[in-house]
Amino acid sequence: MKTWAKICSTGIITAALSMLTVVTTPACDPPTTPPTPPTTTPPPTNVCAAVSCSNHGSCTVVDGNPTCACNSGFHAEGLSCVPDACVKQCGSRVCGGNDGCGGTCGTCSGTNVCNASGQCVPVLSASLKVNNYSSQSLYYLYVSPCGSDSWGPDQLGSRTISSGSSLTLTGLPCPACYDVKVETAGHTAGVTRYGNNFACGVTYNLNISG
């Protein structure tokens, strides 16, 4: 008598034949694989949506990455458009004038001044040296442009030019013509010189005697 039993759930087949048990590997059907769901492609992302390029350019996509194409006068730094460095338009000028960037072409150092050509030159001035050879001290000194109606302020202030001494007044604009007057205490005596031409860089000597 033959007895067969097929148990696919355990993967074992047992057969009894003449008291002989044979165990073999079953040839069961492979399990059913569920179907793969279709792949859904997400919509493309606008990588330029939040890029303003500082409102001085436009965003473009290069190799999938946002890049700023900046307007004239600006250049890209990351995702921003920043102003180009201004190039001064001064030519040979080293001071004064307009540099084209909202400023000047420079300033002069020390006592130099900027002339009309934009060059730093020494301050042009003349000097007056009063030599007191008289027997009295001088208390007042006036220097006024030739033809002026007023002598202006006293140039000595609290100083005096005693007998036998001298005093030098510097910084007079030049070239120019000046009238000069010196007086003793109480304005009781003095000397006046009219029409003195002062050249730049020159010291004019006024000798007082008597």
C-alpha positions as CSV (number, residue, x, y, z in Angstrom):
1,M,0.0,0.0,0.0
2,K,1.3,3.4,-1.0
3,T,0.6,6.6,1.0
4,W,1.6,10.0,-0.3
5,A,1.3,13.3,1.5
6,K,2.3,16.6,0.0
7,I,2.8,19.6,2.4
8,C,4.0,22.6,0.5
9,S,3.5,24.9,3.5
10,T,6.5,23.2,5.2
11,G,8.4,22.5,2.1
12,I,8.6,18.7,2.9
13,I,7.1,15.7,1.1
14,T,6.8,12.4,3.0
15,A,6.1,9.1,1.3
16,A,5.6,5.6,2.9
17,L,6.4,2.7,0.7
18,S,7.2,-0.7,2.1
19,M,8.2,0.8,5.4
20,L,10.6,3.1,3.6
21,T,10.4,6.9,4.3
22,V,11.8,9.2,1.7
23,V,12.2,12.9,2.3
24,T,12.7,15.1,-0.7
25,T,12.7,18.8,-1.4
26,P,9.4,19.9,-2.9
27,A,9.0,21.7,-6.2
28,C,6.5,24.2,-5.0
29,D,5.3,27.2,-7.0
30,P,7.3,30.5,-6.1
31,P,5.4,33.0,-4.0
32,T,3.6,35.7,-5.9
33,T,5.4,39.1,-6.0
34,P,3.1,42.2,-5.6
35,P,3.3,44.6,-8.5
36,T,5.5,47.6,-8.1
37,P,3.6,50.9,-7.9
38,P,4.3,53.4,-10.6
39,T,7.0,56.0,-9.9
40,T,5.6,59.5,-9.5
41,T,8.0,62.3,-10.7
42,P,7.7,65.4,-8.4
43,P,7.2,68.7,-10.2
44,P,10.4,70.7,-10.9
45,T,11.5,73.2,-8.2
46,N,12.0,76.8,-9.1
47,V,15.4,77.4,-7.6
48,C,15.2,81.1,-8.5
49,A,12.0,81.7,-6.7
50,A,13.5,83.3,-3.6
51,V,16.6,84.9,-5.3
52,S,16.3,88.6,-5.8
53,C,19.9,89.4,-6.8
54,S,19.6,92.5,-4.6
55,N,17.2,93.9,-7.2
56,H,20.2,94.8,-9.4
57,G,20.1,91.7,-11.7
58,S,18.2,88.6,-12.6
59,C,18.4,85.0,-11.5
60,T,19.3,82.3,-14.0
61,V,19.8,78.6,-13.6
62,V,23.2,77.1,-14.4
63,D,23.7,73.4,-14.0
64,G,20.7,73.3,-11.8
65,N,21.9,76.0,-9.5
66,P,20.7,79.7,-9.2
67,T,23.1,82.3,-10.5
68,C,22.8,86.1,-10.6
69,A,23.4,88.0,-13.8
70,C,24.0,91.5,-12.5
71,N,23.2,94.8,-14.2
72,S,25.9,97.1,-15.5
73,G,27.8,98.7,-12.7
74,F,27.3,95.7,-10.4
75,H,28.9,92.3,-10.0
76,A,27.8,89.1,-8.3
77,E,28.9,88.0,-4.9
78,G,27.1,84.8,-4.2
79,L,23.5,85.4,-4.9
80,S,23.8,89.2,-4.4
81,C,24.6,92.0,-6.9
82,V,26.9,94.6,-5.3
83,P,28.2,97.9,-6.8
84,D,31.5,97.8,-8.7
85,A,34.3,99.7,-7.1
86,C,34.3,103.3,-8.4
87,V,37.4,104.3,-10.4
88,K,38.4,107.9,-9.7
89,Q,38.5,110.2,-12.7
90,C,41.2,112.6,-11.6
91,G,43.8,112.4,-14.3
92,S,46.9,114.4,-13.1
93,R,44.9,116.2,-10.4
94,V,46.0,115.2,-6.9
95,C,43.8,117.5,-4.9
96,G,40.4,119.3,-5.0
97,G,38.0,118.9,-7.9
98,N,35.4,116.1,-8.4
99,D,36.7,112.5,-8.6
100,G,33.6,111.2,-10.2
101,C,32.9,109.0,-7.2
102,G,31.2,111.5,-5.0
103,G,34.4,112.9,-3.5
104,T,37.4,115.0,-4.3
105,C,40.8,114.0,-5.8
106,G,42.5,114.5,-2.4
107,T,43.7,117.1,0.1
108,C,47.1,118.8,0.7
109,S,49.1,118.1,3.8
110,G,50.9,120.6,6.0
111,T,50.9,124.2,4.9
112,N,50.4,123.4,1.2
113,V,47.3,124.5,-0.6
114,C,45.6,123.1,-3.7
115,N,45.9,125.4,-6.8
116,A,43.6,125.7,-9.7
117,S,45.4,122.9,-11.6
118,G,44.8,120.4,-8.7
119,Q,48.4,120.4,-7.5
120,C,49.6,120.9,-3.9
121,V,51.9,123.9,-3.7
122,P,53.4,125.8,-0.7
123,V,51.3,128.6,0.7
124,L,52.2,131.9,-0.9
125,S,52.8,134.6,1.6
126,A,55.0,137.6,2.4
127,S,56.4,138.9,5.6
128,L,56.8,142.3,7.3
129,K,59.7,143.0,9.6
130,V,59.6,146.1,11.7
131,N,62.9,147.2,13.0
132,N,62.7,149.8,15.8
133,Y,65.7,152.0,15.8
134,S,63.9,154.8,17.6
135,S,64.2,155.7,21.3
136,Q,60.5,154.8,22.0
137,S,58.6,151.5,22.1
138,L,56.0,150.8,19.5
139,Y,52.6,149.6,20.7
140,Y,50.5,149.5,17.6
141,L,51.0,148.0,14.1
142,Y,48.5,148.3,11.3
143,V,48.7,146.6,7.9
144,S,46.0,147.4,5.4
145,P,45.5,146.8,1.6
146,C,46.5,149.9,-0.4
147,G,43.5,152.3,-0.8
148,S,41.5,150.7,1.9
149,D,39.2,153.0,4.0
150,S,40.1,151.2,7.2
151,W,43.3,150.2,8.9
152,G,41.8,147.1,10.4
153,P,42.9,145.5,13.7
154,D,46.1,146.1,15.6
155,Q,48.6,143.4,14.7
156,L,50.6,143.6,17.9
157,G,47.8,142.9,20.4
158,S,49.5,142.7,23.8
159,R,53.0,142.8,22.3
160,T,55.3,145.7,22.0
161,I,58.4,146.4,19.9
162,S,60.8,148.0,22.3
163,S,63.6,150.3,21.3
164,G,66.4,148.5,19.5
165,S,64.3,145.3,18.8
166,S,62.3,144.0,15.9
167,L,59.2,142.0,15.2
168,T,58.3,140.0,12.0
169,L,54.7,139.6,10.9
170,T,54.2,136.6,8.6
171,G,51.4,135.1,6.5
172,L,50.5,138.2,4.4
173,P,48.7,137.3,1.2
174,C,50.7,138.1,-1.8
175,P,51.6,139.5,-4.2
176,A,49.9,142.6,-2.9
177,C,50.2,146.3,-2.0
178,Y,49.9,147.3,1.6
179,D,49.9,150.5,3.6
180,V,51.7,150.2,7.0
181,K,51.4,152.3,10.2
182,V,53.2,152.0,13.6
183,E,52.4,154.1,16.7
184,T,53.8,154.7,20.1
185,A,51.8,154.4,23.4
186,G,48.6,156.4,23.4
187,H,48.8,156.8,19.7
188,T,50.8,159.9,20.3
189,A,53.4,159.4,17.6
190,G,53.9,157.1,14.7
191,V,55.1,156.5,11.2
192,T,53.0,155.7,8.1
193,R,54.2,154.2,4.8
194,Y,51.9,153.9,1.9
195,G,52.0,151.9,-1.3
196,N,54.4,149.1,-0.2
197,N,54.5,146.2,-2.7
198,F,55.0,142.8,-1.1
199,A,56.3,140.0,-3.2
200,C,55.7,136.3,-2.3
201,G,58.4,134.7,-0.3
202,V,60.0,138.1,0.5
203,T,60.3,139.9,3.8
204,Y,59.7,143.6,3.6
205,N,61.7,145.6,6.1
206,L,60.2,148.7,7.8
207,N,62.9,150.7,9.7
208,I,61.7,153.1,12.3
209,S,64.2,155.7,13.5
210,G,64.1,159.0,15.5
